[in-house]
């Protein structure tokens, strides 16, 4: 809901809107032929709700959803619930931009990386509660490592992991060979492969094809 009214939503939590529920249902239908051996989500309500809807929509009602705090969205401290420009404008000015629009335009060109943007937010946020880039990256990668090792111990297989856009981008940025130039769409799929030697390979980022496939299917 906060996203619809352009308010900052990290650790603060609001329920999925009707369009949010619908796109999660579409994703579930699009994933109908993908077998998951386990499922995980952030412990925030909107992620838990998304994971449940996806599994129900694809017909996997027997898989338990394991919640992990490490999969949470970035914490934005006292910017939580505030209007987006009230966070991004100070961060942009800290980085030498005239406005948040100029910052986002430079990101779209691949001229600035996510690490500088998140670290700028952490600097200008006054309570000291906002997470910097490295903190988010580390906890997300550690959570994914735990999930991957658990799947490996079971003999391998596909795992559904429901997290949050900015946190996912932060987790994978250093694994990519080109800059991230835009945010991830709601219910998009980022496919990551865990290799035998313990490395992560990003096979796709922000893939909306499963949602599109689900739009053309009925339960």
C-alpha positions in Angstrom: 0.0 0.0 0.0 2.8 2.4 0.8 4.2 1.9 -2.7 1.0 3.1 -4.2 1.1 6.4 -2.3 4.8 6.9 -2.9 5.9 6.3 0.7 9.1 4.7 1.9 8.5 1.0 2.8 11.4 -1.0 4.2 10.9 -2.7 7.6 7.6 -0.9 7.9 4.8 -3.1 6.5 1.5 -2.7 4.8 -0.7 -5.4 3.3 -0.8 -6.2 -0.4 -3.1 -4.1 -2.4 -5.7 -5.8 -4.8 -3.3 -5.4 -7.8 -0.5 -6.9 -5.6 -2.6 -9.9 -4.8 -3.5 -10.3 -8.4 0.1 -10.2 -9.7 1.1 -12.8 -7.0 -1.7 -15.0 -8.2 -0.5 -14.6 -11.8 3.0 -15.5 -10.7 1.8 -18.6 -9.0 -0.1 -19.8 -12.1 3.0 -19.0 -14.2 5.1 -21.2 -11.9 2.6 -24.1 -12.0 5.0 -26.5 -13.7 8.0 -25.6 -11.5 8.5 -28.0 -8.7 9.8 -26.5 -5.4 11.4 -28.6 -2.7 11.0 -25.8 -0.1 9.9 -22.2 0.3 11.2 -19.2 2.2 10.1 -15.6 2.7 11.0 -12.5 4.6 9.3 -12.3 8.0 7.5 -9.1 6.9 3.8 -9.6 6.3 3.7 -8.6 2.7 6.4 -11.1 1.7 4.7 -13.9 3.8 1.4 -13.0 2.1 3.0 -13.1 -1.4 4.6 -16.5 -0.7 1.3 -18.0 0.5 -0.6 -16.7 -2.5 2.1 -17.9 -5.0 2.0 -21.4 -3.6 -1.7 -21.6 -3.4 -2.1 -20.3 -6.9 0.3 -22.9 -8.3 -1.4 -25.7 -6.3 1.5 -26.3 -3.7 -0.5 -26.3 -0.5 1.7 -28.8 1.4 4.9 -26.8 1.4 5.6 -24.9 4.6 6.9 -21.3 4.3 10.0 -20.7 6.4 10.3 -17.1 7.5 13.8 -15.5 7.7 14.6 -12.1 9.2 17.7 -12.0 6.9 15.4 -11.7 3.8 13.8 -8.4 5.0 13.8 -5.3 2.9 16.4 -2.6 3.6 15.7 -0.6 6.9 15.4 3.1 6.1 15.3 4.3 9.8 13.3 7.4 10.4 12.5 7.7 6.6 10.1 4.7 7.0 6.6 5.8 6.0 7.7 9.2 4.8 7.2 10.4 1.2 9.8 9.0 -1.2 11.2 12.4 -2.2 11.9 13.2 1.4 14.4 10.4 1.5 15.8 10.4 -2.0 16.3 14.2 -2.4 18.6 14.5 0.6 20.5 11.4 -0.5 20.8 12.8 -4.0 22.1 16.1 -2.8 24.6 14.3 -0.6 25.9 12.7 -3.8 26.1 16.0 -5.6 22.9 15.8 -7.6 20.3 18.6 -7.8 17.4 16.3 -7.1 16.2 12.7 -6.8 15.2 12.8 -10.5 18.7 13.5 -11.5 20.0 10.7 -9.4 17.5 8.2 -10.8 18.3 9.4 -14.4 22.0 8.7 -13.7 21.2 5.3 -12.4 19.2 4.5 -15.5 22.3 5.3 -17.5 24.4 3.0 -15.4 26.5 5.8 -14.1 26.0 5.2 -10.4 25.8 2.0 -8.5 23.4 1.0 -5.8 26.0 0.9 -3.1 26.6 4.6 -3.3 22.9 5.3 -3.3 22.1 3.2 -0.2 25.1 4.4 1.7 24.0 8.0 1.0 20.6 7.3 2.6 22.3 5.8 5.7 24.5 9.0 6.0 21.6 11.5 5.8 19.2 9.5 7.9 19.3 11.0 11.4 18.4 8.2 13.8 21.3 5.9 12.8 18.9 3.1 12.2 19.1 3.0 8.4 21.1 0.1 7.0 24.0 0.8 4.8 24.7 -1.2 1.6 27.2 -3.7 3.1 24.9 -4.6 6.0 22.0 -5.4 3.7 24.2 -7.3 1.2 25.8 -9.4 4.0 22.6 -10.5 5.7 20.9 -11.2 2.4 23.8 -13.3 1.1 24.1 -15.1 4.4 20.4 -16.0 4.3 20.7 -17.2 0.7 23.7 -19.3 1.6 21.8 -20.9 4.5 18.9 -21.7 2.1 21.2 -23.1 -0.6 23.1 -25.3 1.8 19.9 -26.7 3.1 18.7 -27.5 -0.4 22.0 -29.1 -1.2 21.7 -31.3 1.8 18.4 -32.5 0.5 19.9 -33.4 -2.9 19.2 -30.1 -4.6 16.2 -28.7 -6.4 14.3 -25.5 -6.9 13.6 -23.3 -3.9 11.0 -20.5 -3.8 12.5 -17.4 -1.9 10.3 -14.3 -1.5 12.1 -11.2 -0.5 12.0 -7.5 -1.5 13.2 -5.5 -4.5 15.9 -3.3 -3.2 17.3 -6.0 -0.9 17.5 -8.5 -3.8 19.2 -5.9 -6.0 21.7 -5.2 -3.2 22.4 -8.9 -2.7 23.1 -9.6 -6.4 24.8 -6.4 -7.6 28.3 -7.7 -7.1 27.5 -11.0 -8.9 26.4 -9.2 -12.1 28.6 -8.1 -15.0 26.7 -4.9 -15.7 25.2 -2.2 -13.6 21.6 -2.4 -12.4 19.7 0.5 -14.1 16.1 0.1 -12.8 14.1 -1.4 -10.0 12.6 -4.8 -10.0 8.9 -5.2 -10.9 6.5 -6.6 -8.4 6.4 -10.4 -8.5 9.3 -10.5 -10.9 11.6 -13.6 -10.8 15.3 -13.5 -10.2 16.8 -16.9 -10.8 20.0 -17.7 -9.0 22.0 -21.0 -9.3 24.2 -22.3 -6.5 27.2 -24.1 -7.8 29.0 -27.2 -6.4 31.9 -25.0 -5.3 29.6 -22.6 -3.3 29.2 -19.7 -5.7 26.1 -18.0 -6.8 25.3 -17.4 -10.5 22.5 -14.9 -11.4 20.8 -16.5 -14.4 18.0 -13.9 -14.7 17.1 -10.6 -12.9 13.6 -9.2 -12.7 12.0 -11.7 -15.1 8.3 -10.9 -15.6 7.7 -13.8 -18.1 6.2 -16.0 -15.4 3.7 -13.3 -14.5 2.8 -12.8 -18.2 2.4 -16.6 -18.5 0.1 -16.6 -15.5 -2.1 -13.9 -16.9 -3.1 -16.3 -19.7 -4.0 -19.2 -17.4 -6.8 -20.0 -15.0 -6.7 -22.1 -11.9 
